[in-house]
């Protein structure tokens, strides 16, 4: 629960009156999580690669949300397998053995692959998976769903682009880039995207935890709105008070991404590539998903429109939160 989504889920669980046991892996919990101990949360340091640690953190827990994972578009394939596949299966197996009744696994709409998505459902369409992240999340879904058994309900949630205050993984990076003159869009930014504010995603998580109708199901979770990258990042630029200008055409971005990745494969370059095929294809096609199933079976109804959610996120970013 030390990441962006996990931290929000932990705070909201406490607010909702759940007795919370939250796992973290660093030497000490981040401040936001540590503050929950004063409100009765049990914070446990554990390594999800260690079976004994996993059994310890889920023992006696009736409801488990597994949101931990390796979320990036560049890493060795074996790292994605270890963090996203094996760890997820290990947690699900231990939860079932420990008496858990409801297990929610946080996946991603990225498992649908990148291609034309306009109101795509959980049934598809599906396109080739071009990154270890996508492949590992798809396999992790299969593994955790296979653990379902009488008395052990498993649900998979596929959020779109989760954002909100504290999102240092994606949107804060985009904001910093915009302040340096980079628009954050490619080819005009006219393709649709699928944001979902982290508080709305949390609503879906708690609905899934408590709903018998969620058993064995997979749900796409977004804000339900149609918004383009151009409108989304144009709004953030306006909120930031900047006028970014730099943008590449998609064919140029694809060629550059191929060169960058080739360099990383043959040279001992530090850090991660600044451009990848994943990032290009993510914005090169419409990426919009239906939430009709979540609305129908879970009663999910997003409450935070993207403009309001973005305003809150930029406000937090500027305040250093």
Buried (B, 14 or more C-beta within 10 A) or exposed (E): BBBBBBBBBBBBBBEEEBEBBBBBBEEEBBEBBBEBEEEEBEBBBBEBEEEEBBBBBBBEBEBBBBBBBBBBBBBEEEBBBBBBBBBBBBBBBBBBEBEBBBBBBBBBBBBBBBBEBEEBBBEEEEBEBBBBBBBBBBBBBEBBBEBBEEEBBBBBBBBBBBBBBBBEBEBBEBBBBBBEEBBBBBBEBEBBBBBBBBBBBBBBBBBBBEBEBBEEBBBBBBBBBBBBBBBBBBBBBEBBEBEBEEBBEBEEBBEBBBEBBEEBEEEEEEEEBEBBBBBBBBBBBBBBBBBEBBBEBBEBEBEBBBEEBBBBBBEBBEEEE
